[in-house]
Amino acid sequence: MNPLYQLADFCGIETSFEDGIGTQYKLATDCAVSMLRALGIPADDNEDHCLELLRSAKAELFNQLVEPVCVIWEDNPVEVPIRIRPRDTDQVLECCITLESSEQREWKIKLSELSSPERPSSRTFPDNLSKSLPISPRPPSGYHRLRLSLSGRNHEASLLCAPRCTYACPTPFDRTWGIFSPLYSLRTERNWGAGDFTDLKELSDWTRGLGGNMVGTLPLFASCFTGPVADFSPYLPISRLFWNDFYIDPRQSPEWEISSEANALANSKALQSKVDNLRQNKKVDYAAIYQLKAQLFAALAKTFFSKGRDKEDGFQKFLSSRPHLGQYAKFRAVYDHRQTPWPTWPKTLQNGDIQPEDYPLEREQVHLYVQWLATKQLAQAGKSLYLDLPLGIHPQGFDTWSNRTLFLEGVAAGAPPDKAFPEGQNWTFPPIHPQKLRQSGYRYFIETLRNVMGASSIVRIDHIMGLHRMYCIPQGDNVSHGTYLRYPADELYAILVLESHRNRTEVIGEDLGTVPAYVRKSMHQHGISRSFVLWFEINPGEPGSLKKIPANCLAQLN
């Protein structure tokens, strides 16, 4: 194989693939170079240079005594694969596990006593240098740290100890049902031309009253509705860690009764006239609705902070439970003040060094306050919610700003051509760097799951194939000139399973379109329900005839 392709394959870039129409593609040289550079590897099409980069990458891997993340399934032996050097075979390995509870377990073992793994990874070196480290007693389910010391070398790894399958809610029935509605589409005489969290609660109550167990909706994550970063798509939120304040019902705020400013605004003829027009509009005018609500949010937040309610235990606990909220509020305040995307900000602001003089304090307070309100109002809808976790985030949003090294630059996620989209798709958002995600201990992925699962009983994982691989398109290239980037699926599934159990949340995978068989096999192994959508499942040539509905799936009209 060409050294460039060897290097690409070693780094998780697929060198060939088949699109949804059946066309075979071979990785183009320029695409391979662009992808490697996006991963931080200074590749080119020079064979000698690529061979040197490959040798360096393999040497770096071999010098790691243990991978940065190791998965231990509850139905598998408790063993961790390690790599040793020939001169270390007679040495003693010092081991220490720090459990999630902070309890520590220490022991020593001679390397000569370790056996080789039955099925060494394709990325390991000769069998006699690959060993299995047994761990006893079995650590409980959770996130633990393993520290190994050998001949002056110290290495640490995250241990993911997880059940094999996601949480399954015990139910006396084989089937359950619910209702789906985009929240913005709910119209009432009370709201302002788009549904809100009060409407979601009423829909949930009504559905439960009819015997239903779930209410589904589109993603509800934070978005911008004004300025150059404005995007109304729920699948391009500026953050998956916070909620969309567009859906807050201002009148349900505890400050509503005591804020004379908010009441004066709400009862003014000017605002009432605008609200009447918005209710008459057959389409949702996101920007206009949000601008009206934003005036009330400012007045309510002013009352909240001036009355000292921010010092109360409930709000303080809320802040401490969301360690990134302070930085998020500052980010939004700077954006409100500058009205420009963050890549155009001065370097200090781009790098997260925000000072009090960089934004108006009241804007920071507003964004702290609306997240407090949104979280409380969403919780009132109950845990019967079926929420959607979008695959990507806005390229100029908070998540990319606060995790600068976590996302690939110069590359967009998408999909190769298929029958529904013969030209392919460019989704515009940046894919996550798989190795940077691993090195961070999957912090961002875990926080994202905890946020959405904490508010729902069922979560739909958009494009679940993204746990295995992501189609990437170098900037400026045609959609069909991309390729797939592999992800450590086992580790991502382990975290998904852990968080599912901890939050008592069931998981559905969106497995529509071109999905390899191994994805659905993994879904089955981990108890993740499939998607069955009427539109896709009508037998061609047999009007009104459906394909067989598989077990353990969510059947949907659309």
Sequence and secondary structure as in RCSB ss.txt:
>XXXX:A:sequence
MNPLYQLADFCGIETSFEDGIGTQYKLATDCAVSMLRALGIPADDNEDHCLELLRSAKAELFNQLVEPVCVIWED
NPVEVPIRIRPRDTDQVLECCITLESSEQREWKIKLSELSSPERPSSRTFPDNLSKSLPISPRPPSGYHRLRLSL
SGRNHEASLLCAPRCTYACPTPFDRTWGIFSPLYSLRTERNWGAGDFTDLKELSDWTRGLGGNMVGTLPLFASCF
TGPVADFSPYLPISRLFWNDFYIDPRQSPEWEISSEANALANSKALQSKVDNLRQNKKVDYAAIYQLKAQLFAAL
AKTFFSKGRDKEDGFQKFLSSRPHLGQYAKFRAVYDHRQTPWPTWPKTLQNGDIQPEDYPLEREQVHLYVQWLAT
KQLAQAGKSLYLDLPLGIHPQGFDTWSNRTLFLEGVAAGAPPDKAFPEGQNWTFPPIHPQKLRQSGYRYFIETLR
NVMGASSIVRIDHIMGLHRMYCIPQGDNVSHGTYLRYPADELYAILVLESHRNRTEVIGEDLGTVPAYVRKSMHQ
HGISRSFVLWFEINPGEPGSLKKIPANCLAQLN
>XXXX:A:secstr
  HHHHHHHHTTB SEEE TTS EEE  HHHHHHHHHHTT    S HHHHHHHHHHHHHHHHT SB SEEEEETT
S  EEEEE  GGGTTSEEEEEEE TTS EEEEEEEGGG B  SS  TTS  GGGEEEEE SS   SEEEEEEEEE
TTEEEEEEEEEE SS      SSS   EEE  GGG   SSSSSS  HHHHHHHHHHHHHTT  EEE S  B    
SSTT    TTS S SSSB GGG  GGGSTTGGG HHHHHHHTSHHHHHHHHHHHH SS  HHHHHHHHHHHHHHH
HHHHHHTTGGGSHHHHHHHHH TTHHHHHHHHHHHHHH S GGGS HHHHTT   GGGS HHHHHHHHHHHHHHH
HHHHHT TTEEEEE S   TTSHHHHHTGGGB TTEEEEE   SS TT EE  S  B HHHHHHTTTHHHHHHHH
HHHTT SEEEETTGGGGTEEEEEETTS GGG EEEE  HHHHHHHHHHHHHHHT EEEE   SS  HHHHHHHHH
TT BEEEEHHHHB TTSTT B    SSEEEE  
